[in-house]
């Protein structure tokens, strides 16, 4: 029988999705990319903020239509929303046949085996396969894979539901991570993205010290690995040792994904962030001193409870001064069971949206200048795809993260068509730019 999976939310969820598919594949199920061909549909959900929850519910209802109109016989909901609102889903969405939260993944084979035998969907041998990083079904269409080095989070930011969903911070053993990286390299994976809720804390819980720099060094020695990128680091844990490993290791991308969330000390304290404005400025100065060509990406929250116009303006001025290469931003989402849910002085939605627009308008000018500075520079890029209008090859260099950053575009013409192959690497020179993307020609 055919299994189709829809993965929502972050790349950490994507890793879970790939391991879930690995369970099915090991039992002889056929994995399909088109849900209309699936006998079993799995929706792996995100439950982080309100918009993610709404997207998850809409997707579940969309997939439920295939039970009425298509060949789908079972709809399974997994992931963060399933953990946080399991009983609500069971009671309000009768279209869903099985709900499995992230805290149940260690029992996933048993749960599925019991479900399929009780529902007599087919005669399937008993599930004996465990959820395993090594048996993932990689879903990327080019040689990229994400490696999750830990799960859960201990930071307890006052707006964040992740600790409620994923639990406390737990690192994986370094030997297990290296084995996974080696297996991925053997399968042709060339780019590794290191992910977790808090990558910079890696190792502290099991080794008694921060071990991310050592892990990067060891992964870089694996034959076949070309690029290593770290996502989601906290500045207060971004040590000189880690910065120097990034600076000197040619396989590690000079890419710092450092969510600051705000630049006003009162806001940072109310958010229960460990960074202060001074720490943020000092660590960014250190990064730019030791890694002059570093790309800095951050995220910010506007409209947190009690945020005044003056505090928001301080954030705007800081964004102008720090000149992040990339910046994502969100309006504050009021999440039940988090400390900020009951805070006084909740901000009106229209004020949040107005501040978000101002922040994006400010960053546009910064991004435009940053992209201008890359004119005439040369890069090696991975060719990912062709644009919908068939006019450009879509590419990335070491300095662009998948999914979240702008792209480098190569015009498709007689010359480039002879030199460019999707999934391959080519050398290019930047010839034009806009606020988000770069345009290049093949060298």
C-alpha positions as CSV (number, residue, x, y, z in Angstrom):
1,X,0.0,0.0,0.0
2,X,1.0,3.6,-0.6
3,X,1.9,6.1,2.1
4,X,2.0,9.8,1.5
5,X,3.2,12.3,4.1
6,X,2.7,16.1,4.4
7,X,5.3,17.7,6.6
8,X,4.6,21.2,8.1
9,X,6.7,23.5,10.2
10,X,10.4,23.6,10.7
11,X,13.3,21.5,9.5
12,X,13.4,19.7,12.8
13,X,9.9,18.4,11.9
14,X,11.2,17.5,8.5
15,X,13.7,15.1,10.1
16,X,10.9,13.5,12.2
17,X,8.9,13.1,8.9
18,X,11.8,11.4,7.2
19,X,12.2,9.0,10.1
20,X,8.5,8.3,10.1
21,X,8.7,7.4,6.4
22,X,11.7,5.2,7.3
23,X,9.4,3.1,9.6
24,X,6.9,2.6,6.8
25,X,9.6,1.9,4.2
26,X,11.3,-0.7,6.3
27,X,7.9,-2.6,6.5
28,X,7.5,-2.7,2.7
29,X,5.2,0.2,2.2
30,X,5.5,2.2,-0.9
31,X,6.3,5.9,-0.4
32,X,4.5,8.3,-2.8
33,X,4.9,12.0,-3.3
34,X,1.4,12.6,-4.5
35,X,-1.2,12.4,-1.7
36,X,-4.0,11.4,-4.2
37,X,-2.1,8.2,-4.8
38,X,-1.8,7.4,-1.0
39,X,-3.8,4.7,0.8
40,X,-2.5,6.1,4.1
41,X,-1.9,9.9,4.5
42,X,0.2,11.2,7.4
43,X,0.1,14.9,8.3
44,X,3.1,15.9,10.5
45,X,2.0,19.1,12.2
46,X,3.5,22.2,13.8
47,X,1.9,23.7,16.8
48,X,4.3,26.5,17.6
49,X,2.2,29.6,17.0
50,X,-1.4,30.4,16.0
51,X,-0.7,30.6,12.3
52,X,1.0,27.3,12.3
53,X,-1.9,25.7,14.2
54,X,-4.4,27.1,11.7
55,X,-2.3,25.8,8.7
56,X,-2.2,22.4,10.4
57,X,-6.0,22.2,10.8
58,X,-6.6,23.4,7.2
59,X,-4.2,20.8,5.9
60,X,-5.8,18.0,8.0
61,X,-9.2,18.9,6.6
62,X,-7.8,19.1,3.0
63,X,-6.3,15.6,3.4
64,X,-9.5,14.3,4.9
65,X,-11.2,15.0,1.5
66,X,-9.2,12.2,0.0
67,X,-11.0,9.7,2.3
68,X,-14.3,10.8,0.7
69,X,-13.1,11.4,-2.9
70,X,-9.9,9.4,-3.3
71,X,-8.3,6.1,-2.3
72,X,-7.2,7.1,1.2
73,X,-8.3,4.6,3.9
74,X,-6.5,6.1,6.9
75,X,-5.6,9.6,8.0
76,X,-2.9,9.9,10.7
77,X,-1.9,13.1,12.4
78,X,1.6,13.3,14.1
79,X,3.8,16.0,15.4
80,X,3.7,19.0,17.7
81,X,0.0,19.9,17.3
82,X,-0.8,16.2,18.0
83,X,1.2,16.3,21.2
84,X,-0.2,19.6,22.4
85,X,-3.8,19.1,21.4
86,X,-4.3,15.4,21.1
87,X,-7.6,15.1,22.9
88,X,-9.0,18.2,21.1
89,X,-8.1,16.6,17.7
90,X,-9.7,13.3,18.7
91,X,-12.9,15.0,19.8
92,X,-13.3,17.7,17.1
93,X,-11.8,16.0,14.0
94,X,-13.6,12.6,13.5
95,X,-12.0,12.4,10.1
96,X,-8.6,11.6,11.8
97,X,-8.1,7.9,12.5
98,X,-4.9,8.1,14.6
99,X,-3.2,10.9,16.6
100,X,0.5,10.4,17.6
101,X,2.4,13.1,19.5
102,X,6.1,13.7,19.4
103,X,6.4,12.1,22.9
104,X,5.1,8.8,21.4
105,X,7.6,8.4,18.6
106,X,9.6,5.9,20.6
107,X,6.5,3.7,20.5
108,X,5.5,4.5,16.9
109,X,6.0,1.0,15.4
110,X,3.9,-0.6,18.1
111,X,1.2,2.1,17.8
112,X,1.0,1.6,14.0
113,X,1.0,-2.1,14.3
114,X,-1.9,-2.2,16.7
115,X,-3.8,0.3,14.6
116,X,-3.5,-1.5,11.4
117,X,-4.3,-4.9,12.8
118,X,-7.4,-3.6,14.7
119,X,-8.7,-1.8,11.6
120,X,-7.9,-4.8,9.3
121,X,-6.7,-2.4,6.5
122,X,-4.5,-5.1,5.2
123,X,-2.5,-8.1,6.4
124,X,0.8,-6.5,7.4
125,X,3.5,-8.3,9.3
126,X,4.1,-6.9,12.8
127,X,6.1,-3.7,13.0
128,X,9.5,-4.4,14.6
129,X,11.4,-1.4,13.2
130,X,12.4,1.5,15.5
131,X,12.4,5.2,14.7
132,X,16.0,5.7,13.6
133,X,18.0,8.6,12.2
134,X,20.0,6.1,10.0
135,X,16.9,4.8,8.2
136,X,15.4,8.1,7.2
137,X,13.9,8.7,3.8
138,X,15.6,11.8,2.7
139,X,13.1,14.2,1.2
140,X,15.4,16.8,-0.4
141,X,15.6,16.9,-4.2
142,X,19.2,17.9,-4.2
143,X,22.2,16.6,-2.1
144,X,21.2,18.2,1.2
145,X,20.2,16.7,4.5
146,X,19.4,18.1,8.0
147,X,21.0,16.5,11.0
148,X,19.3,17.2,14.3
149,X,22.0,17.1,17.1
150,X,19.6,17.6,20.1
151,X,15.9,17.9,20.9
152,X,14.0,19.9,23.4
153,X,15.0,23.2,25.0
154,X,15.9,24.5,28.4
155,X,15.8,28.3,27.6
156,X,12.1,28.7,28.6
157,X,11.6,31.9,26.7
158,X,8.3,33.4,28.1
159,X,6.5,33.3,24.7
160,X,7.6,29.8,23.6
161,X,5.6,26.6,23.7
162,X,8.5,24.4,22.5
163,X,9.5,23.1,26.0
164,X,5.9,22.2,26.6
165,X,5.9,20.2,23.4
166,X,9.4,18.9,23.0
167,X,10.5,18.8,26.7
168,X,13.9,19.5,28.2
169,X,17.1,19.8,26.2
170,X,18.8,16.5,25.3
171,X,21.9,16.1,23.2
172,X,22.6,13.1,21.0
173,X,25.8,11.2,21.5
174,X,28.5,12.5,19.2
175,X,29.3,9.0,17.9
176,X,25.7,8.6,16.7
177,X,25.7,11.9,14.9
178,X,29.0,11.2,13.1
179,X,27.7,7.8,12.1
180,X,24.6,9.4,10.6
181,X,26.7,12.0,8.8
182,X,28.9,9.2,7.4
183,X,25.9,7.2,6.1
184,X,24.4,10.3,4.5
185,X,27.7,11.0,2.7
186,X,27.7,7.5,1.4
187,X,24.3,8.1,-0.1
188,X,25.6,11.2,-1.9
189,X,24.6,14.0,0.5
190,X,27.1,16.8,0.2
191,X,25.5,19.6,2.3
192,X,24.7,19.1,6.0
193,X,22.6,21.6,7.9
194,X,23.0,21.2,11.7
195,X,19.8,21.9,13.5
196,X,18.1,21.7,16.9
197,X,16.1,24.1,19.1
198,X,19.5,25.3,20.5
199,X,22.5,24.1,18.5
200,X,25.0,26.2,20.4
201,X,24.2,24.3,23.6
202,X,25.2,21.0,22.1
203,X,27.0,18.6,24.4
204,X,26.6,20.6,27.7
205,X,24.1,18.1,29.2
206,X,26.0,14.9,28.5
207,X,29.7,16.0,28.3
208,X,29.6,18.9,30.8
209,X,30.9,21.4,28.2
210,X,29.9,22.9,24.9
211,X,30.9,20.5,22.1
212,X,29.6,22.1,18.9
213,X,33.0,23.2,17.7
214,X,34.5,19.7,18.1
215,X,31.5,18.2,16.4
216,X,31.9,20.5,13.4
217,X,35.6,19.6,13.1
218,X,34.9,15.9,13.1
219,X,32.0,16.1,10.6
220,X,34.2,18.1,8.3
221,X,36.7,15.2,8.1
222,X,34.1,12.9,6.5
223,X,34.8,12.3,2.9
224,X,32.1,13.6,0.5
225,X,30.8,16.3,2.8
226,X,31.2,19.6,1.1
227,X,29.3,22.3,3.1
228,X,28.3,22.3,6.8
229,X,25.8,24.9,8.0
230,X,24.7,25.6,11.6
231,X,21.2,26.9,12.2
232,X,19.8,28.5,15.3
233,X,22.6,29.5,17.6
234,X,22.3,31.6,20.8
235,X,24.8,34.4,21.0
236,X,25.6,34.0,24.7
237,X,26.7,30.4,23.9
238,X,28.6,31.3,20.7
239,X,32.1,31.0,22.1
240,X,35.3,32.2,20.6
241,X,36.3,28.6,20.1
242,X,33.1,28.1,18.0
243,X,33.6,31.3,16.0
244,X,37.2,30.3,15.2
245,X,36.2,26.8,14.1
246,X,33.7,28.4,11.7
247,X,36.4,30.9,10.5
248,X,39.2,28.4,9.8
249,X,37.3,25.4,8.6
250,X,36.7,25.6,4.9
251,X,33.8,23.2,4.9
252,X,31.8,25.1,7.5
253,X,29.7,28.0,6.0
254,X,30.5,31.4,7.4
255,X,26.9,31.7,8.3
256,X,25.6,32.7,11.7
257,X,21.9,32.1,12.3
258,X,21.5,34.0,15.6
259,X,17.9,34.9,16.6
260,X,18.0,37.9,18.9
261,X,14.2,38.6,19.1
262,X,14.7,42.2,20.4
263,X,17.3,44.9,21.2
264,X,15.7,46.5,24.2
265,X,16.9,45.1,27.6
266,X,13.5,45.3,29.2
267,X,11.9,43.4,26.4
268,X,14.7,40.8,26.4
269,X,14.2,40.3,30.2
270,X,10.4,40.0,29.8
271,X,11.0,37.4,27.1
272,X,13.3,35.6,29.5
273,X,16.1,35.7,26.9
274,X,19.7,35.1,28.2
275,X,21.2,37.7,25.9
276,X,21.3,41.4,26.7
277,X,21.7,44.3,24.2
278,X,25.4,44.6,25.2
279,X,26.0,40.8,24.7
280,X,24.4,41.0,21.3
281,X,26.5,43.9,20.2
282,X,29.7,42.5,21.6
283,X,29.3,39.0,20.2
284,X,28.4,40.4,16.7
285,X,31.4,42.6,16.8
286,X,33.6,39.6,17.7
287,X,32.1,37.5,14.9
288,X,32.7,40.2,12.3
289,X,36.3,40.7,13.6
290,X,37.2,37.0,13.4
291,X,35.0,36.2,10.3
292,X,35.1,39.4,8.1
293,X,32.9,37.8,5.3
294,X,30.3,36.3,7.8
295,X,26.7,36.3,6.9
296,X,24.4,37.2,9.8
297,X,20.8,36.1,9.9
298,X,18.4,36.8,12.8
299,X,14.8,36.9,13.8
300,X,12.8,39.4,15.8
301,X,9.5,39.6,17.5
302,X,7.4,42.8,17.5
303,X,4.4,43.5,19.6
304,X,5.4,41.5,22.7
305,X,3.2,42.4,25.7
306,X,4.1,45.9,27.0
307,X,6.3,46.9,24.1
308,X,6.2,50.7,23.9
309,X,6.8,52.8,20.8
310,X,10.2,53.8,22.3
311,X,11.2,50.2,22.8
312,X,10.2,49.3,19.3
313,X,12.1,52.3,17.9
314,X,15.2,51.0,19.8
315,X,14.8,47.7,17.9
316,X,14.6,49.6,14.6
317,X,17.7,51.7,15.3
318,X,19.6,48.6,16.3
319,X,18.7,46.8,13.1
320,X,20.0,49.8,11.2
321,X,23.2,49.8,13.2
322,X,23.9,46.1,13.3
323,X,23.1,45.6,9.6
324,X,22.0,42.0,9.5
325,X,22.4,40.4,6.1
326,X,19.1,38.6,6.6
327,X,16.2,39.2,9.0
328,X,13.0,37.4,9.6
329,X,10.3,38.9,11.9
330,X,7.0,37.9,13.4
331,X,4.3,39.5,15.3
332,X,3.9,38.2,18.9
333,X,1.6,35.1,19.0
334,X,-0.2,34.7,22.3
335,X,0.2,31.0,23.2
336,X,-1.7,29.4,26.1
337,X,0.3,27.9,28.9
338,X,3.2,30.2,28.3
339,X,4.2,32.9,30.9
340,X,3.6,35.7,28.4
341,X,0.0,34.6,27.8
342,X,-1.2,36.3,31.0
343,X,1.0,39.3,30.8
344,X,-0.7,42.7,31.0
345,X,-0.6,45.3,28.2
346,X,-1.2,42.9,25.3
347,X,-0.7,44.8,22.0
348,X,-3.5,45.3,19.5
349,X,-3.1,43.3,16.3
350,X,-3.2,46.3,14.0
351,X,-0.3,47.9,16.0
352,X,1.7,44.6,15.7
353,X,1.2,44.6,12.0
354,X,2.1,48.2,11.6
355,X,5.4,47.6,13.5
356,X,6.1,44.5,11.5
357,X,5.8,46.5,8.3
358,X,8.1,49.2,9.6
359,X,10.7,46.6,10.6
360,X,10.6,44.9,7.2
361,X,10.8,48.3,5.4
362,X,13.9,49.1,7.5
363,X,15.5,45.8,6.7
364,X,14.8,46.1,3.0
365,X,17.2,49.0,2.8
366,X,19.9,47.1,4.8
367,X,19.4,44.0,2.6
368,X,19.7,46.1,-0.6
369,X,23.0,47.5,0.5
370,X,24.3,44.1,1.6
371,X,23.5,42.6,-1.7
372,X,25.1,45.5,-3.6
373,X,28.3,44.8,-1.8
374,X,28.4,41.3,-3.4
375,X,28.5,42.7,-6.9
376,X,31.3,41.3,-9.0
377,X,32.2,38.7,-6.4
378,X,32.6,35.1,-7.4
379,X,31.0,32.1,-5.7
380,X,30.5,28.3,-6.1
381,X,26.8,27.6,-6.1
382,X,24.6,24.5,-6.0
383,X,22.0,24.5,-8.8
384,X,18.7,23.6,-7.2
385,X,16.0,24.0,-9.8
386,X,14.5,26.0,-12.7
387,X,12.2,29.0,-12.1
388,X,8.5,28.5,-12.9
389,X,8.8,30.7,-16.0
390,X,11.7,28.6,-17.2
391,X,13.9,31.7,-17.5
392,X,16.4,31.1,-14.7
393,X,18.4,28.5,-12.9
394,X,17.8,28.8,-9.1
395,X,21.0,28.5,-7.1
396,X,22.6,28.9,-3.6
397,X,26.1,29.6,-2.4
398,X,27.5,28.7,1.0
399,X,26.1,32.0,2.1
400,X,22.4,31.2,1.5
401,X,20.5,28.7,3.7
402,X,17.9,26.5,2.1
403,X,14.2,27.5,2.5
404,X,14.7,30.8,4.3
405,X,17.1,33.0,2.3
406,X,17.0,34.6,-1.1
407,X,18.5,32.9,-4.1
408,X,21.1,33.4,-6.8
409,X,19.6,33.3,-10.3
410,X,21.4,32.5,-13.6
411,X,19.6,33.5,-16.8
412,X,18.9,30.4,-19.0
413,X,20.4,31.0,-22.4
414,X,22.4,29.0,-24.9
415,X,25.7,29.5,-23.1
416,X,24.5,28.7,-19.5
417,X,22.4,25.7,-20.7
418,X,25.7,24.0,-21.8
419,X,27.4,24.6,-18.5
420,X,24.6,24.2,-15.8
421,X,23.1,20.9,-14.6
422,X,20.5,20.8,-11.8
423,X,22.0,19.2,-8.7
424,X,25.6,20.1,-9.7
425,X,27.9,22.9,-8.6
426,X,29.1,25.7,-10.8
427,X,31.2,28.9,-10.4
428,X,29.4,32.2,-11.0
429,X,30.0,36.0,-10.8
430,X,27.3,38.3,-9.3
431,X,26.1,40.8,-11.9
432,X,22.9,42.3,-10.4
433,X,20.8,42.3,-7.3
434,X,17.6,43.4,-5.5
435,X,16.5,43.5,-1.9
436,X,16.3,39.7,-1.6
437,X,18.1,38.0,-4.5
438,X,21.2,38.1,-6.6
439,X,21.7,37.5,-10.3
440,X,24.8,35.9,-11.8
441,X,26.5,34.6,-14.9
442,X,28.5,31.4,-15.2
443,X,32.2,31.8,-15.2
